[in-house]
């Protein structure tokens, strides 16, 4: 918070979206995941097992935060579908914007992984080139096909704290959106539906955990509630703030996993209140919160690399393994400003420029394809996605 407060005065923030509170929420979720994995690292170095920490709070810092991230995705995109039932939906623009949102920073993270793998391999090729290429391809496709060890570096996924699994869920959700559009009366072009059906088949093959996927439905429910109510004034009240905080606190303190019915219902209740305009006593609409939210993807994707590099190359495994709890958390506190500054740089230099390319890429693809926008509904000027 202090680092963000010092930086926010020197940074031009992106224009606030319609749901400012959600923009402000993202950053805190990403930082909570960072603390979750920092806690896991402490016990991993002592016991050699990468699993949730023996603490409900630190476990939920990761699981509840990811569940709320999934709710944000489900809410924002289903809300756009609900709002676009009488408008055109530009599916090409949607696909391009999602790729430019997710891929550039992910490929930067892959480059970081490659450097770390090279350093751990003493810059020697330990696999046949064809096998190394197959391993790399599986990573390039967001580990949907698995996250194999690369060049015989054991547990390669640990370099990014194994966060890529959640990106797979995000991509499959995007792929199902055309079918969700059909369910609410929108008729995408046939080939868009065909692609979505292929994605549905891929989901059956991939066999995701249904309880882990359930928060997407919670976000979609929130979109239905918000879209159907004109008067949401109560959501901005102090009483709603108290209820929101209480629901989240109850999950953090009382449940060993977020992926169960009761914690998902509690998180969905809190999320509906936030989506309805609650700022949690003004916290979520502050400039600091909005700045953290703008670089949430960078914080989420890069914090594992920072932890791995700090433990293995800067401080040393043996030293960290012998640290007391207080010394270890002092190290994490020291790393936090580094994470915030690096995330701000990657947001400004990678994420923002990529997002600005979306209209140019769409225009180029339409020119090459020789077709009008991939749409269904009313005039393209009214497109929302």
N, C-alpha and C positions, 0 to 999 in steps of 0.2 A: 504493500500500500504506500509506503514511504517512497520507494523508488518510482512508482507510478505517479505519485503526487509531484515529485521533482521533475519528471519528464513531461507531464501533461501540459505544462505551461509553454513548452517549446514545440509542441506537436499540434498540427491541424487535424482534428478528428474528422472521420467520415461523417457525412450528413446522417443524422439520426433516422432510423427506420420508423415504420409506423408503430412497432412494438418496442419502445425504448427500454422497458423493463427487461425484456428478453435479451436485448443487446447487452445490458449491464450484467445480466446473470451469467452469461457465457464465461467471462473471465474468471469468476470465482469458482466455477465448476472445473475449469482447466487447472487452476492452481491447486484445488483440492485433489485432483488426480495426481499432480506432482507430489504432494505430501503423502498420498497413498503409496506411491511407488518408492518414495524415499524411505518410508517405514518398512516396506517389503525388503528393500536392499539391506537394511540393518540386520534383519533376521536371516536373510539369504546368505550373507557373509559368515554367519555363525553356524548355520545348520545345513546349508547347501540345498535348500528346497525353496523354489519360487512359488509361493502361495500367499493367500491373503494373510495379513498379520493377525496375531492373537489379540486383537482389539476391535470391538464393534465400530468404534468411531473411525479408526483409520481404514477399516475395511469399507465402510460406507462412503468415506471420502472418495473412493474409487467407484464403487458399484452404483451408489445413488447418483453420483455426478454423471456417469455414463447414461444411466436411465433417464435423467433429466435432459441430457444432450439428445437422446433419441426422441424424447417428447417434443423438444424444440423443433427437430426436423419434421416429425409427424404433423405438428401443429402448423408450421409455416407453409408447408407445401400443400397440405390438404385444405388449409384456409384459402390459399390461392385458387385451388380447384373449385371450391365452393363459390368463391367470388367471381369466377370466370365462366360460370354456367351460361351466361348470356353474352359471352365475349369470345374472341378468338384466343386460342392457345397455340403459341408458336413452339412446337415441340423441338424443332431444330435449335432454336435459341435456348430452350431449356437444357438440352443435352450439352450444347457448347458451354453454357455458363457453369454447369456442374463439373465438366472436365477441367475448365480453367480455374474453378474454385478449388478443386481437390488435387489435381495432378502436379502443378508446378512445385509447390512446397513439398509434396511427397517425393518427387524426383530429387529435390535438393536433399531431403533426408536420406534417400538411397545413396546419393553421392557421399554423404557423411558416413553411412554404413560401409560403403566400399573402402573408404580411407581407413576406417577402424579395422576392417577385415584385413586389409593389406598390411597394416602395422602389426596386427596379431600374427600374421602369417610370415612376418619378416620379408614381405614383398616377394614371396616365392609362390609359384603356381603349384598347388598341391592336388589339383584335380585335372583330368583331361579337359581341354577347352570346350568340347561339346557338352560335358556334364556341367561345367561351370556356367555355360550359356543357359542350360535348362534351369539351373537353380536361379539364375538372375531373372529369367522370364517370369518365373513364379512370383518373385518379389515385385517385378514391374507391374504385374496385374493385381496389385494391392493385396497380395497373399491370399486371394480367393481360392487359388489352387494349392494353397499351403505355404508355409514359411520355412523352407528347408535351411539347414546349415549351409553356409557358403564357404567354399574352399577349405573344408574341414575345420572351420572355426566352430567349435562346439557352442550350441545355444546362441546362434547368431541373433535370434529375435530379442535376446536380452539387451542388445545394444539400443533398441528403441522401447525397452520395457514392455515388449509384446503388445503395444497399443494398436497394431494394425488390424487386429481382429474386429474391432468396432467399425472400421472403415468398410469392411466387407458387408456388414449389416446395412450401413448407409447406402452403399451402391445398390444392393438388392431392393431396398425400399424405393430408390429412385426408379429402378426398372419396373416396379409394380404400379407406379403412378398412373400410366395410361389405363390399366385395368380398373383402378380406383375411379378414374374419370368416367369410364363407361358405366360404373355402378351408380353414379350420381347424375347420369343423363347426358354426359358429354360424349361426342362421337369422334374420337381421333381417327386419322387416316388408317387404312387397313394395315399398312406396313408398320406403323407405330404399334398397333395392337399386336401384330405378329412378333415384333421384337419383345414386347412385354410378356407375351405368352412363352417365348423362349426363356426369358428371365425367370418366369414362374417355374418352368421345368428345371432350370438351374438351381432354384431354391430347393426343389424336391430332392435333387441330387446332393446338394450341399448339406441339407438337413440341419438347419439352424435350431438353436434352443428356443422353444416357443416362449418360455417365460422371459428370456432375455429380449425377445422381439416384442413382448407385450407393451413396453413403454411407447412404442410407435403408435399403438392403438390409443393409449392414453392421450397422446398429443393430438390425434385425430378427433377424439372425443372433445377435447378442449376447443378445437376449431369449430365443431358443431355448436357447442355451447356459446362461444363468443360470436359466431356468425348469426346465431338465431336470436340473440338478445340485444335490444337497442339500448337499454338502460343497464349499464354495468357499474354504476356509481358506487355500489357497496364494495366492489373489489378494491377500490382505492382507499377505503376507510382504515382507521387504526385497528378496528376489530378484525378486519380481514388480514392485516399485517400480522397481528398476534396469532391468528389461526394458521397462517402460512408458515410462520416460524415454528409454531408448535408441531405441525405435521412433519416438517423436515427434521426438527430436533428429536421427535419420537422415533423416526427411522434411524437416525444416527446413533441413538443411545440404546435402542431396544431390539433391533433385529440383526441377526448374524449375516443375512443376505438381503439385498434389495430386490432380488429376482423371485419374489413370492407375491401372492395376491394382496395381502394387507399392506406391505410397504409400497407396492406399486399404486394402490388406491390412495394412500396418504400422500405420496409424491405427486400423483395426478391432481389431487385436491389443491395442494400448494401451487402446482404449476398453473392450473386454471385461474387461480387468484392473480398470479403474476401476469399471465397472458391477458387478463381482464384489465390490466393497468396498474396493479399494485406495485409500488416502488420500494416496499419494506422500509417505511419511514424515510423515504428519499434516497436511500443508499444506492439503489439500482439505476437511478437516473443521473448520478453525479458524473462529472467529467472523468474522474479516475476510473469508475466502474465501466464507463463506456469505452475508455481506452483499453482497459484490460479485456473487455469483450471483443474489441476489434481484432486483437491479436490472440484470441483464444485458441485458434487452430494451430498457430505456431507454438504456443505454450504446450498444447496437448501433444503435438507430434515430436517436438524437439527436447522436451525435458528428460526423456529417457537417455538420449545421447549425452546430454550434459552430465547426468548422474554416472553413466558408464565411464565416460572419459575422466571425470574427477576421481572416481574410485580406482580405475585401472592405470591411468597414466600420470595423474597429477599428484594425488596423495599416496596412492598405493594400497592394494588390497590388504596387505598385512597390517598396515597402520590403521586403516579404517576398521578392520576386524577387531582390533584391540581397544578401540575408542569406547569410552563410557557413553551412556545415553546422552548426557549433557554435551559432551564434546562432539558427538555425531550430529546432534541437532544444531549445534553452532556451525558446523560445516554446511548443513543444509541452508541455514540462514545466510551464510556468506554466498552460497551459490544462487540464491533467489534473485538478487539484483542482476546477476549475470544472465540468468534466464530471461528476465523481463527485458533487458536491453537487447539481447540477441533476438528475442521474439519480435520486438518492435522493429528492428532492422529488417528481419525477414518479411514482416508484414508490409513494410514500406517498399522494399526492394524486389520482392517476389510476388506476394499475394496481390497487392494493389495493382501493379502494372498488368498482371495477368488478367484480372477482372476487367480492366479497361479495354482489353483487346476483344472482348466478347462481340460487340457489334461489327467489328472489322472482320473477324473470323467468320461470323454468320454471313456477312455480305459476300465474302470470298467464296464460301461454300455454295451459296445460292447461285453465284455467277458460274461456277464450275459445273454445278448440277443442272443449270439452266431451268430452274423451277422457281415458283413462288414459295413463300413461307409454308412450312409444314404445319398446317393449321386446321382447325375445325371450329366453325361458329360464325361470328360476325367479322367486320372489317379488321385488318391486321393492325391498324392504328390503336385498337383497343386491347392489344395483346397484353397479358399480365405475366406470362411465364416465358 
